[in-house]
Amino acid sequence: MSNHTRLVTLVVTLVLFNPLAIDIYLPALPLMAKEFSVDVTRLQDTVTWFMFSLGIGQLLAGPLADRFGRRPIALSGILIYALSSALAYFADTLDLLLVARLLQGLGACATSVAAFAAVRDSFGPEKSGRMISYLNGAICCVPVLAPLLGAWLTHHFGWRSNFSFMLGFSVIAGIFVLLHFKETRPSNIDIEKTLFSFSRYFSILREPTFLFHATLCMLAMAVILAYVTSAPVWLMMKLGLNMNQFIAWFGINAILNILSCLIAPKLMDRLGTRRILYAGFIILVISGATMFSLSGIQQAWAFMIPTFMTSLGFAFIFGTAAGNALAPFGDRAGTAAALLGLFQMSGAGAMVSLTQRLDLETPLLLTLHMLLFIPGLIIFLSQFGKKLHIAHEH
């Protein structure tokens, strides 16, 4: 295995911790609610608590990655993730399970920050966007495929098997990272000023290039999160699909997600990142309009065809925007990656949580999230938006 292939495999492994912990056990929530004798909505707090610590933990993991390096932060995150998975497996009360999920979010955020910082370290400002798009292919397939794995595990081995699977994954991944992950942190980082410096965060937040592109990442992740959390209820409970039909539609979308994220970097090389970002805007706005126009048709195809279009638009937006957001911060890649993670995870989670309280039907909910890209498109086409991208390119 070449050094390049090894690094790509390592960072893909590191980013899988996060979506795996969110999505694999979702099919088990009703069974868990029954065992703990609580309403299923209380079990949904296990997702909320995880995403909260995942986002807030970025603010700690980023400076630590700049101070101590990517490798020790990645290994520490895996250890925390493994121990908290074991705690969740043995939890006999909901309160203990919530504590385990809080800790698990901290572990997952550390692996994510280490991965994205390593990408920025190793591939530079230009190629990092393409690499992040490849990473996104791995991230995107998990929310679609993990619930299917979770349903199988729950059916055959009970809900706790989902957490034992996470434990096993962390052990295998930890050994792989321990043996093969070489430190990527640049040697020119000013170590004395990297640990928990608020001015360091503010200096990144003052950068318009970061704010604009990190917001695009947040909006794109919100579309995916709204789809993953709402589509199963819509397709199976509202439209009456059986499990096999549900798996078929979700599987097709998973394949399209992965293919889109593999195609996007090649198109970036050929056409340039600005054109691909523009195409992503157009595709998502058209997807939203299509979803709205078909929302009155109570058929699975009417919901999934606009969703398929969204997969391509998401890949174009996310890979390009994430690379652009991190581009100006070669000496602060860990801190910048942490803030980017805060935007895309906690920000997207908060957005979806708020919009789901509008009591919209799922097609209209997704329409809303897609059309939220219109203000971003207007900024992108303005002279100010052009300067943001030009500043990145040069």
C-alpha positions in Angstrom: 0.0 0.0 0.0 1.5 3.4 -1.0 1.8 6.2 1.4 -0.9 8.2 -0.4 -3.4 5.2 -0.4 -2.6 4.5 3.3 -3.3 8.1 4.3 -6.6 8.2 2.4 -7.7 4.9 4.0 -6.7 6.3 7.4 -8.7 9.5 7.1 -11.7 7.7 5.7 -11.6 5.4 8.7 -11.4 8.4 11.1 -14.4 10.2 9.6 -16.6 7.1 9.8 -16.8 7.2 13.7 -19.2 10.2 13.6 -22.0 9.1 11.1 -21.8 5.5 12.4 -22.6 6.6 15.9 -25.5 8.7 14.8 -27.3 6.4 12.4 -26.7 2.7 13.1 -29.0 2.4 16.1 -31.9 4.6 14.9 -34.0 1.5 13.9 -33.7 0.3 17.5 -35.1 3.4 19.2 -38.6 2.0 19.7 -37.2 -1.2 21.2 -34.9 0.8 23.5 -37.8 3.0 24.6 -39.8 -0.1 25.5 -36.9 -1.5 27.6 -36.3 1.8 29.4 -40.0 2.4 29.8 -39.9 5.9 28.3 -41.4 7.6 25.4 -39.5 7.2 22.1 -39.0 11.0 22.0 -36.8 10.8 25.1 -34.6 8.3 23.3 -34.1 10.8 20.5 -32.2 12.8 23.1 -29.4 10.3 22.7 -28.9 11.8 19.2 -29.2 15.4 20.4 -26.7 14.9 23.3 -24.2 13.2 20.9 -24.5 16.0 18.3 -24.1 18.6 21.1 -20.9 17.2 22.4 -19.7 16.5 18.9 -20.0 20.2 18.0 -18.8 21.7 21.3 -16.0 19.2 21.5 -14.6 20.6 18.2 -13.6 23.7 20.1 -11.4 21.6 22.3 -10.1 19.0 19.8 -9.0 21.6 17.2 -6.5 23.5 19.3 -5.4 20.3 20.9 -4.7 18.9 17.4 -2.6 22.0 16.6 -0.8 21.8 20.0 -0.1 18.1 20.3 -0.5 16.8 16.8 -3.1 15.0 14.7 -2.0 11.4 15.7 -2.4 11.6 19.5 -5.7 13.4 19.2 -7.0 10.7 16.8 -5.9 7.9 19.1 -7.3 9.6 22.2 -10.6 10.1 20.4 -10.8 6.4 19.4 -10.1 5.4 23.0 -12.8 7.6 24.3 -15.2 6.3 21.7 -14.4 2.7 22.5 -14.9 3.1 26.2 -18.1 5.1 25.8 -19.5 2.4 23.4 -18.9 -0.2 26.1 -20.6 2.0 28.6 -23.6 2.4 26.3 -23.7 -1.4 25.8 -24.0 -2.0 29.6 -26.2 1.0 30.4 -29.2 -0.1 32.5 -30.8 3.4 32.7 -31.5 6.1 30.2 -29.4 8.6 32.2 -26.3 6.4 32.0 -26.9 5.9 28.2 -27.1 9.7 27.8 -23.8 10.1 29.6 -22.2 7.5 27.3 -23.5 9.3 24.3 -22.1 12.6 25.5 -18.7 11.0 25.9 -19.0 9.2 22.5 -19.6 12.6 20.8 -16.3 13.9 22.3 -14.5 10.9 20.9 -16.0 11.2 17.5 -15.2 14.9 17.2 -11.5 14.2 18.0 -11.2 11.7 15.1 -13.1 14.0 12.7 -10.9 17.0 13.5 -7.7 14.9 13.2 -8.9 13.6 9.8 -9.8 16.9 8.2 -6.7 18.6 9.6 -4.5 15.8 8.2 -6.1 16.3 4.8 -5.3 20.0 4.9 -1.8 19.3 6.1 -1.1 16.7 3.4 -2.8 17.9 0.3 -2.7 21.7 0.6 -5.4 24.3 -0.1 -6.2 23.3 -3.6 -6.2 19.5 -3.5 -7.9 19.4 0.0 -11.3 20.2 -1.5 -11.0 17.2 -3.8 -9.9 14.9 -1.0 -12.7 16.2 1.2 -15.2 15.3 -1.5 -13.8 11.7 -1.6 -14.1 11.6 2.2 -17.7 12.8 1.8 -18.4 9.7 -0.3 -17.5 7.6 2.8 -19.5 9.9 5.1 -22.6 9.9 2.9 -22.9 6.2 2.5 -23.0 5.6 6.3 -26.3 7.5 7.0 -28.0 5.5 4.3 -26.5 2.0 5.0 -25.9 2.1 8.7 -29.6 2.0 9.7 -30.0 -1.1 7.5 -27.1 -2.7 9.3 -28.6 -1.5 12.6 -32.0 -3.0 11.8 -30.3 -6.4 11.0 -28.3 -6.3 14.2 -31.3 -5.3 16.3 -33.4 -8.0 14.8 -30.9 -10.8 15.4 -29.0 -9.7 18.5 -30.9 -7.0 20.2 -30.4 -3.2 20.4 -27.2 -3.4 22.5 -25.4 -5.1 19.6 -25.3 -1.8 17.8 -23.0 -0.4 20.5 -20.9 -3.6 20.6 -20.5 -3.1 16.8 -19.2 0.4 17.5 -16.8 -0.9 20.1 -15.5 -3.6 17.7 -15.1 -1.0 14.9 -13.1 1.3 17.2 -10.8 -1.5 18.3 -9.9 -2.5 14.7 -9.6 1.2 13.6 -7.5 2.0 16.6 -5.0 -0.7 15.8 -4.9 0.5 12.2 -4.3 4.1 13.2 -1.7 3.2 15.8 0.3 1.2 13.3 0.1 3.4 10.2 -0.9 7.0 11.0 2.2 9.2 10.8 2.0 12.8 12.2 1.1 15.4 9.6 1.1 18.6 11.6 3.4 21.2 10.0 6.5 22.0 11.9 6.0 25.8 11.6 3.0 25.9 13.9 3.6 28.3 16.8 3.0 25.8 19.6 3.0 28.3 22.4 -0.1 30.1 21.0 -2.3 27.2 19.8 -3.9 25.9 23.0 -7.4 27.3 23.7 -6.7 30.8 22.3 -10.0 32.6 21.8 -8.2 35.1 19.5 -7.3 32.1 17.3 -11.0 31.3 16.8 -11.9 34.9 16.3 -9.2 35.3 13.7 -10.8 32.5 11.7 -14.4 33.7 12.2 -13.3 37.1 10.9 -12.3 35.6 7.6 -15.2 36.0 5.1 -14.0 33.1 3.0 -14.4 30.8 6.0 -17.8 32.1 7.1 -19.3 31.9 3.7 -18.1 28.4 2.8 -18.6 27.0 6.3 -22.2 28.2 6.2 -22.6 26.4 2.8 -21.3 23.2 4.5 -23.9 23.6 7.3 -26.7 24.1 4.8 -25.7 21.1 2.8 -25.3 18.8 5.8 -28.8 20.0 7.0 -30.3 18.8 3.8 -28.8 15.3 4.3 -29.7 15.2 8.0 -33.3 16.2 7.3 -33.5 13.5 4.7 -32.0 10.7 6.8 -34.2 11.5 9.9 -37.4 12.1 8.1 -37.5 9.9 5.0 -37.9 6.5 6.9 -41.1 7.8 8.6 -42.4 9.3 5.4 -41.7 6.3 3.1 -42.8 3.5 5.5 -45.4 5.0 7.7 -46.9 7.6 5.4 -46.5 6.0 2.0 -46.7 2.4 3.2 -43.5 1.0 1.8 -42.4 -2.4 3.3 -38.8 -2.9 4.5 -37.6 -4.4 1.2 -38.9 -1.5 -0.8 -37.4 1.0 1.7 -34.0 -0.7 1.4 -34.2 -0.6 -2.4 -34.9 3.1 -2.5 -32.3 3.9 0.2 -29.8 1.7 -1.5 -30.1 3.4 -4.9 -29.6 6.8 -3.2 -26.6 5.5 -1.3 -25.0 4.4 -4.6 -25.8 7.8 -6.2 -24.3 9.6 -3.1 -21.0 7.7 -3.4 -20.8 8.0 -7.2 -21.4 11.8 -6.9 -18.7 12.3 -4.4 -16.3 10.3 -6.5 -17.1 12.2 -9.7 -17.0 15.7 -8.1 -13.2 15.9 -7.5 -12.6 14.9 -11.2 -14.9 17.6 -12.3 -13.2 20.1 -10.0 -9.9 19.2 -11.7 -11.3 19.7 -15.2 -13.7 22.6 -14.7 -12.4 24.4 -11.6 -13.9 24.7 -8.1 -16.0 27.8 -8.7 -17.9 26.3 -11.6 -18.6 23.1 -9.6 -19.8 25.2 -6.7 -22.1 27.1 -9.0 -23.4 23.9 -10.5 -24.1 22.6 -6.9 -26.2 25.7 -6.2 -28.2 25.3 -9.3 -28.8 21.6 -8.8 -30.0 22.0 -5.2 -32.3 24.9 -6.1 -33.8 23.0 -9.0 -34.1 19.9 -6.7 -36.1 22.0 -4.2 -38.4 23.3 -6.9 -38.9 19.8 -8.2 -39.6 18.4 -4.7 -42.2 21.2 -4.2 -43.9 20.6 -7.5 -44.2 16.8 -6.8 -45.1 17.1 -3.1 -48.8 16.5 -3.8 -48.1 13.1 -5.3 -48.1 10.4 -2.6 -45.7 8.1 -4.3 -42.2 7.0 -3.4 -40.8 8.0 -6.8 -42.1 11.6 -6.5 -40.1 11.9 -3.3 -37.0 10.1 -4.3 -36.3 11.5 -7.7 -35.7 15.1 -6.3 -33.7 13.4 -3.6 -31.5 11.7 -6.2 -30.8 15.1 -7.7 -29.9 16.4 -4.3 -27.1 13.8 -3.9 -25.2 15.3 -6.9 -25.7 18.9 -5.7 -24.7 18.0 -2.2 -21.4 16.4 -3.4 -20.6 19.5 -5.5 -21.3 21.9 -2.7 -19.8 20.1 0.3 -16.4 19.1 -1.1 -15.7 22.4 -2.7 -17.0 24.5 0.2 -15.1 22.6 2.8 -11.9 22.8 0.9 -12.4 26.6 0.4 -13.2 27.1 4.1 -10.0 25.5 5.3 -7.8 26.9 2.5 -6.5 30.1 4.2 -5.4 28.4 7.4 -2.3 26.2 6.8 -0.9 27.0 10.2 -4.2 26.6 12.0 -5.8 23.7 10.1 -6.8 21.9 13.3 -8.6 24.9 14.8 -10.2 25.8 11.4 -11.4 22.1 11.0 -12.9 22.3 14.5 -14.9 25.4 13.7 -16.0 23.9 10.4 -17.1 20.8 12.2 -19.1 22.9 14.7 -20.9 24.6 11.8 -21.7 21.5 9.9 -22.7 19.3 12.8 -24.1 21.4 15.6 -25.3 24.0 13.1 -27.0 21.6 10.8 -28.4 19.6 13.8 -29.9 22.8 15.3 -31.4 23.8 11.9 -33.1 20.5 11.3 -34.3 20.4 14.9 -35.9 23.8 14.5 -37.4 23.2 11.0 -38.9 19.9 12.1 -40.9 21.8 14.7 -42.7 23.6 11.9 -44.8 20.5 11.4 -44.2 20.4 7.7 -44.7 17.2 5.7 -41.3 15.7 4.8 -41.3 16.8 1.1 -42.0 20.4 2.1 -39.4 20.2 4.9 -36.7 19.1 2.3 -37.9 21.8 -0.1 -37.3 24.4 2.6 -33.8 23.2 3.2 -32.9 23.1 -0.5 -34.3 26.6 -1.2 -32.2 28.0 1.7 -29.4 28.0 -0.8 -30.9 30.8 -2.8 -29.4 33.6 -0.6 -26.0 31.9 -0.8 -26.3 31.7 -4.6 -27.1 35.5 -4.7 -24.0 36.2 -2.6 -21.9 33.8 -4.7 -22.8 35.6 -8.0 -22.1 39.0 -6.5 -18.8 40.9 -6.8 -18.2 40.1 -3.1 -18.7 36.4 -3.7 -16.3 36.4 -6.6 -13.6 38.0 -4.4 -14.1 35.3 -1.8 -13.2 32.6 -4.3 -10.5 34.6 -6.0 -8.8 35.1 -2.6 -8.8 31.4 -2.2 -7.5 30.6 -5.6 -4.6 32.9 -5.1 
